[in-house]
Amino acid sequence: MNEILASIMSGLAGAFDGNMGWAILVLALAVRLALLPLTLRLARRMRANQKIVASLEPQVAEIRKRLADKPAEMFAAISSLYKENGASMVDRSSMMGALLQVPVFGLLYRAISNASLGAGPFLWMRSLATPDAALTGIVLALTALSAYYMPSAAPDKAMLMMLVQMVVTAFILWKLSAGLGLYWAASSFVSGLQTCVLRVDERRLKTLKS
């Protein structure tokens, strides 16, 4: 698989006069856009689960109060309530969406890392083999916007979600090569598109209800 990805990147670089930066961006966008229908479906399921869980919160609070001294019965009662209403205590859709990208990123990580070693400058970046602070800033901005505007059953937690994602992203990116940063930027851009689609869904539902 690594040889196939290397060949694809070499072909793309050839189409851009040997510029590996454009090759990385095009490949990353192609992969993420190909995954978008699946990740979007999982995100919609996650949002639906969040809404059901939020609507059941008063009943859950009552169960916790009533069975506070019986943890096992409390857990069973809450689990039964969620099951009856088609909800899940563990957001499996969100976990699947994250796990789905792990093997994809793993394959691309090695291919892009190898391709970046011999790559020259790209746009303002002197080398794709070393980290770039400006690129990291762009990725953080895209990550923050996507996290902040993501529809949530708890809007008051949007800021916290944004800060957590920015800290995690910054921690990972600050030592990654600019080549891998380009992949992350493309991925964050597609995540932003997914957020826009989800917000359109929300507005459409509000319009139908009103």
Beta strands, then each sheet from edge to edge (+ up, - down):
end
